[in-house]
């Protein structure tokens, strides 16, 4: 059979309607049409997502959730209920309360027409405050980094579940034949949970995040080796895929269908990705706006690349930025991290808005948890899972509003609490996906991103 030429139509006629054949048929249909069928459950408010994950947990109390009462009691022992019987990551002795630093740099300012309060550590973000929907009552069940990262991104604290980007890629697919539906870029060290937080879990691996790099090959092994030209690569891919198609017809393994699809995608990416990653063609005004430097690896470059990706129809773009785990020296280290991200994040929002893309692109800023209102050691903050801040912009969200309220000392959510499952259900809803219907059967039962929980926060949807 290997020596016999089979058309793809003949292959499917002979292989029946096994899961492997269905998977490959779907992937090849994408090749023919240039896009995946619209699988949304209802009309979406957003088409794309840019998800910015700050690894380590930024101190929301010093950036977004001003607490004058905490400042008033700075240096006093925290209430017993904050410490006695609580599970804290590193605090062992009864800690003291820690208000934010008292100088102009750390002061909060009402911004824009909305009056949204943002720290002066983020002056550029202050300029786009009227685009933000700020959720101050996020809470999670995990208080250590890797489990909390897994929980936020996959709805489960252990390895093996698909990430949000993989679920979205599975549910909606891509409208670009030449790029993956889910792209990831990392600045700094990898997240503690590793690449599983942008993995596909038990979904076919075609839906996992594909990591792009700012230097060298944008995707590992994308370039042809010396002596291999593009026509030769095309012939090689065709021959390999003919063998894979015969193997698929034999065993019906959907991972073989993934392999065929990925060979085709990799070949197309050899032409599309270098052009995408070359930001030098952008105007001087754009480079100044983002603070980008062509040829360098930086968070600013990744923000600009995120805009270029969604312009080209990539469904889900995820940016990870390391360095927000401030167990000590929060007031000396936080300004530097804010300076790295403030300008490019604000530029991304305003650039999307100016290009008419913000209404259809959901921009998310978040982390696995927040930081305690109590001091840890010498002027740091410990992990805190009972209340922290995330914000969203664009994509059908009501702009310029705050949702939820924490107690006067910023310890717990007291009004309009938002669990991680609620947040994830809302993101899926904005993309036209019902979180209870977006399921995949594995080991005999259906699974979903939000496990068996989650409620859409309709109050923040415009």
N, C-alpha and C positions, 0 to 999 in steps of 0.2 A: 504493500500500500504506500510505503514512503516514496517509492519511485513514481507513483501514479499522480498525475496532476489533478487536483480536486479544486473546483471553484468553492468559494465560501458557501454559496447557496446549496451546492451538492452536499457539502459537509454537514450542514444543519439538517438536510433532508435525511441523511443517513444516520445522524447521531440522535435523532428524536428530540424531545423537549426536556432533557435533563437540566439540572441547575447550572452546570457548566456551559451547556449550549445556550441557555437563556442569558447567562451573564455575558458571554461573548457576543451574542446577537445584539444585546443592548448596547455594548461598547462599540460595535461596528456600526450600529444605527447612528450613534453619535458622530462617527467619522463621516457618514454620508450626509447628515443634516447640518453638522457644525454646532449643534447644541443638544442638550438633554431635554426631553419633554418636560413641560412644567408639571412638577409633582406636588406643588403646594396644595394645602388643604383649603385655602381661601385666599382672597386677594392680599398680596403682601404689601406692607408699608415700606419695607427696605429690600433691596436686592443683594447688597454686599455687606460684609462686616470687616472692620479693622479693629482688632482686639489687642489692646496694649496691656500687657501683664507686667507689673513692676514686681520683680522677684524679691521676696524678703519681707514685704509688708511696710509700705510708707506710713509715716506717722500722720494719720488723718487729723489728729488733735492739733497738730502744728501747721496743717495745710488747709483743711476744709471745715472743721467742726470746732468753731471758737467756743471756749468755755470760760467766761469771766469768773465763775464760781470756783473752778479748779485753780485759776490764778490766785484767787483770794486766799485759798487754803494751801498754797504751794509750800512744801516743806513740812507739813503736818502729817502725822501718821494716817494712813488710809483707814476708812471704816472697816471694822472687822468683817463685814459681809463681803468685802472685796477680796479678802485674803483667807480667812478661816474656812477650811474645808474645800478650797478651790484648787483646781489643777492648773498650775502655772508652769511654763516651760523652764525658767531659770531662777525666778525669784524664790528665795528660801526663807529669809527673815522678813518679819512684818515690815512692809515697805512704806515709804513716805510718798505723798502726792507730788506730782511734778507738773506745774503749769508751764506754758510755753515761755520762751525767753522774752524778756521785756526790752525790746528795742524795735526801731522802725522796721527793720528787715523782716521781723517775725510778726508784725502787727497784721490784723485782718482789716480788709477794706471792702465796703459795699461796692459792687461793680455793676456797671451798665444800668439799663432801665430796670432790670429785675431786682437789683440790690443784692444779688447773690454774694455772700461773703467768702473771699478767698485770701489766703495769706499773701503778703508782699513778696514771699519767696517765689511766687509764680506770677510775675507782672505781665507776661505775655498772655498767659491763660486768663488773667483778669480781663484782658481786652476782648475775649470771646465768651465771657460769662453768660451772655444772653442766649448762647446756643446750647448751654449745658443743662442737663437734668441730673441733679445731684441726689443720690440716695444715701442717707446718713445712717441707716439702720440695718445694714447688712450684718448677718451673723452666720456662723458656720459651726459644724460639730467638731472640727479639728483644730488643734493648737500647735502642731508641729509642721514644719514647712512641706516636706514631701507629701504626707497624707492630705494636708490642706490644699496643696496645688492639685493633686489628683481629684479631690472632692469638688473643687471649684470647676475644673475643666471637664470632668467626666461624670460627676454626680456620685462618685464612689471613692472611698479612701484608699483602696488597694489597686494594684495593677490589674489590667485585663479588660477594662471597659473602654469603649470608644470615647475620644475627646469630642467636645462640642463641634470643633471644626470638621471632624470626620462625620459626625451625625448630619451636619448641614450639607456637606459634600455628598453624602449618601442620599439625603432627602431631596436635594435640589439640583445637584450636578453643576456643571460649568457651562458657560456660554462661549468659551474659548477653546478651540481645538488644539491650540499650540502651547498652552500653559496648564499646569495643574489647577484643580478647583480649590485647593487648600495649600497656601504657601506660608512658610515660617521663616522668620529671621531673628537671630539672637545676638545681643550685645553683652559682652562680659561672659562670665562662666555660665555653664548650663544650669537650668533649674535643678533643684535637689531631686525631683522626681524623674529627671532624665527626659528622653524623647517620648516616653509614654504619655506625657500630657498633651502631645499633639499626634499620638498614634491612633490607629484604627481599632485596637482591641480585637474583638471577635468579628468585626465587620471585615469584608474583603479588603486586603491591604491597598487596593487602588484608591481607597478613600483617605488614607493617612496624609498628614502634612508633609510636604516636601520642603526640606530646608534649603534656602538660598543663602549664598555667601557673598560678601562685598569684595573679596579679593581672591585671586586665582580663579579656578573654574567656579562659576556661580553655583553649579550643582556638581558634586563630585563625579569625576569620570565623564563629564559631558563632552569634552573635546575629543576629537579623533586623534589617535596616536600618529606619530610620524609615518608617512607612507600610505595612510588611509585617507582617500578623498571621499567627497560626499556621494558620488555615484556608487563607489565600492561599498560604502556603509549601507546604502539603500538595498543593494543586492544581498548583503549579509543579513539585514533585518528581515527581508522577504523570505529568505531560505530558512532562517531560524523559526520564523512564525509559521511557516508551512509545517515544519516538524511539530511545533507546539500545538497547532490545530489538530493534527492527527492524534497526538497524545491526549488532548482535551476530549476528542470524540471517543477515545478509548476509556478514560477514567472519569470524566465529568467533573473534575476538580475545579471550582471557580477560581482558585489561585492561579491555575494555568491561564485562564481567561485574563486575569489581572496581568500576568507576565506578558501576554500578547499585546494587551493595551499599552502597557508601560514601555515596551520596545518601540511601539509606534509613537507614543508621546515623546520619548527621549529623542527620537530622530527629528521630530518637528521642533523640539525645544532647542536643538543645536542651532537653528536659525533664529528663533524668536527670543531666546533668553539673553544672548549678548547685547542685542539692541535694547532690550528692556533695561538691563542693568547699567547701561552707559548713560549716566545722568549728566555727562558733560554737555550734552546738547540743550539742556535746560537753560533758560535765560539767566543773566546775571541777577536780575530782580528776584527770581525764584531761589537762587542759591543764597542770596542775602536774607531772604525771608525765612528759610529753614535753617540757615547756618550750616549748609552742607559743604563738603570738600570732596570733589570727585576723586576716585581712586583710593579713598580711605574707608576704614570700617568705623562707622559711628551710628548712634541712634538717630541722629538727624538724617543721615543718608537713608536709613531704613524707613523713616517716615515718608520721605519723598518717594522712595520705591513703592511704598504701600499705595500711595496715590496713583502711581503709574500702573500698578497691578490692577486696581479696581477699574481704572479707565479701560483696561484691556479685557475686562469681564471675569477676572478671578473672583470667585464667590467669597472666600474667607481668607483673610490675611491676618496673621498673628505675629506680633512683635513682643519679644521677651527682653527685658532689660534688668540686668543683675545689679545688686549693690544697695538694696534698701533695707537691710537687716541691721538696724541700729540699736544694738544692745548697750552700746556706750557711745558717748560723744554725739548724741543726736543733734545737738545745736551747732556743733562744729562740722558735722559731716552732711547733714541734710541740705544745707545751702548749695553745696557742690553738685549733688545729684539733681537738685531742682534746676540748676543752671544748665545741666546737660539736656534735660528733657522739655523744659518750659517752652522755649522758642519753637522747636520743631513740632511739638504737639499742637500749639496754638496755630502755627503755620499750616499744619495739615487740615485743621478744621476750616480755617478761612479760605484755604486754597480749594478745598472740596466745595465750599459754599460758592466761591466765585465762578467755578466751572459748572455749576448746576448739578453737582454730584452729591451734595450733603443730604438732600431730601431722600435719596435712595441708598445712602451708605450709613450704616450704624457704626459709630465710633465709640469704643468702650475703653474706659480706663479703670483698672482694678488690680487687686492682688489677693493672695490667699487668705489674708486676715489683716488686722490693724495692729496698733500698739497700745500698751496699757497707759492709763492716766497716772499710774504709780511709777516711781523711779526704780530702775535696776542699776545697781552699782553706781558708777560715776557718771551720772547724767545721761543714762540711756533709758529705753523703754522695752519691756518684754513683749512677747507675742500676745495678741489679744483677739479672741474669737467671738466675743459677745456683742460687739458693735464696731463697725468700721464703715468707711465711706467708699462708694464707687460712683462714677458718673458715666452718663451716656449722652451722646449728641447725635443729631440727625435722625434719619431713618424712621420717621413717624412718631418720635418721642416729643412730648411737650417741652419746649425750650425755656430756659430761664426760671426753673422751678426747683424747689427743695422738697424731697419726700422723706417723711419720717423724722423722728426726734429722739435724741438720747437724753439720759438724765443729766442734771446740772454738772456732774463731774465727768461725764463722758464715758461712764463705765458700761452701761447696758442700753439697749434699745427699749424705749418705753412707748412709742407711738408709731403705728404703721411699720411693724417689723417686717423685714424682707430676708427670708432664708435663701441660701444658695439655689435651692430647687425653684423657688419663686422667680429669682432673677433669670435663671436659665429658661424657664417656661416662657417668660416675657420676651426674651431675645428670639426664641423660636417663633413665638406668635407674631412678632414684628416682621419676620421673614415669611409669614404665611403658612407656618407649620404648627399643627396642634400637637403639643408635647405628649399628649396621651395617645395619639394615633401614630406618631413617628416611632415605630418599634421594629425590632429585629429578633427573630426567633433563634435562640441559642440554647443548647443543652435542654431542649424540651419545653422552654417557656419563652414568652416575649419579654424583651428588655427595652428600656428607654433611657434617655439622658437623665430624666428627673426621677428615676426609680419608681416609687409608688406615691409620690408627693408632688408638691408644686402647684402654685396658683398664679395665674397671669395678673400682673399689677396694671389693671385697666386705667387706674387713675393717672398714670404718667403717659398714656398714649394719647396723642393729639387727635 
